[in-house]
Amino acid sequence: MFTSTGSRGLYKAPLCKGLLLVLNGLTVMLTLLPQYQHMFEYNLLAITQQNQLWRFLCGRIVCLDIKDSFCSSLLIYNFRIFERRLGTRRLASFLLGTWFLSALMDFLLVQGFQLLFDSEVEELPAGMLAPVFSLFVPFYTSIPRMPVTQILGQIYITNKSLVYIVGLQLLTSSPFMWLLALSGLISGALYRCNFLKMQKLVFVPLWISRLGRCTLEPIFSSTQPANETPLGMGATLDIQRQQRMDMLDQQLLLAQYNDARRNTRVQPQGGLLQWRRLFPSLRHRGQNRPAAQPQPQGQAHSSTSVAAVDNTPAAEDQVERLVEMGFSRTDALEALRASNNDINMATNFLLQH
């Protein structure tokens, strides 16, 4: 029930593969060499009282607990979808920005906890846990849920359920893990909304990205999966894989469309469907994007690009064609708005209902 991300494995996700190999390798080494574990403890008292600021670096990289390392590895593996959609540099910039922000948030939250509850927090769980929790922000906002099955007729199991269960397991693995989780969620939300222009202040420079592409990517890149069942009519595996990912995106879009229409039937006073929540989950396809709309340079799903999509009026001739096919004008307008005036995709929406 992990979120479908196209190809299995870590193909086209060298950053996630590098994080999995390096971080887990260091965890295994420290498990075999316990005399060095004290150097990687996230000891807040040593930072504040003994000015050991280097612990902000060493204590927030390697997990000393095998359970934390395992759960965070599962989450990183699942969140590779963002590297495939946004690119390695953008994901690295997001992780770098949230890593710095969460370091500040850790200190502020601990100080607030000590003031409110008069209890001292000496040590937090070690590892790159807060940036992993920060990835739940784009996961919640940009990946639509698609029902998979139903339990007792009331509880829906979606394609995102297992990810949240793993996150809950990681959250309950330590008494103060909730501080890191809250720090990561706040940091992810602040960086995603570009608070104080953080995306322009903390990012991976282009020259470092090119250097990593030349030196590290050949080491951590994965070969193309050869045992995948070919779907579509693409002449090459890359084209077939892109067709598979487009088909998965269309399935997610249809699931969100069904859910929104059910909510509209139950609450008709809510007006039209909230397509603003729907569009950030899609990759911007060239055939669906207007020719005059520029490629966004900042974050992947900026508010300006969403507004440009939402304000695009439906062509009257396309509406008339759908009405002539027997669909109501309201449904035709909603389907065209959802598909960005793609007549073929709008027809697929309407035929599903």
HELIX and SHEET records of a PDB file:
HELIX    1   1 PRO A   14  LEU A   32  1                                  19    
HELIX    2   2 PRO A   34  PHE A   40  5                                   7    
HELIX    3   3 LEU A   44  GLN A   49  1                                   6    
HELIX    4   4 ARG A   55  CYS A   58  1                                   4    
HELIX    5   5 ILE A   66  ASN A   78  1                                  13    
HELIX    6   6 ARG A   80  LEU A   86  1                                   7    
HELIX    7   7 THR A   88  PHE A  117  1                                  30    
HELIX    8   8 LEU A  129  SER A  134  1                                   6    
HELIX    9   9 PHE A  136  SER A  142  1                                   7    
HELIX   10  10 SER A  161  LEU A  171  1                                  11    
HELIX   11  11 MET A  177  ARG A  192  1                                  16    
HELIX   12  12 PHE A  195  LYS A  197  5                                   3    
HELIX   13  13 MET A  198  LEU A  201  1                                   4    
HELIX   14  14 LEU A  206  THR A  215  1                                  10    
HELIX   15  15 GLU A  217  PHE A  220  1                                   4    
HELIX   16  16 LEU A  237  VAL A  266  1                                  30    
HELIX   17  17 PRO A  268  GLY A  270  5                                   3    
HELIX   18  18 TRP A  275  ARG A  277  5                                   3    
HELIX   19  19 PHE A  279  SER A  281  5                                   3    
HELIX   20  20 SER A  303  ASP A  310  1                                   8    
HELIX   21  21 GLU A  316  GLU A  324  1                                   9    
HELIX   22  22 ARG A  329  ALA A  338  1                                  10    
HELIX   23  23 ILE A  343  LEU A  351  1                                   9    
SHEET    1   A 2 TYR A  42  ASN A  43  0                                        
SHEET    2   A 2 GLU A 123  LEU A 124 -1                                        
SHEET    1   B 2 PRO A 147  ILE A 151  0                                        
SHEET    2   B 2 ILE A 155  THR A 158 -1                                        
END                                                                             
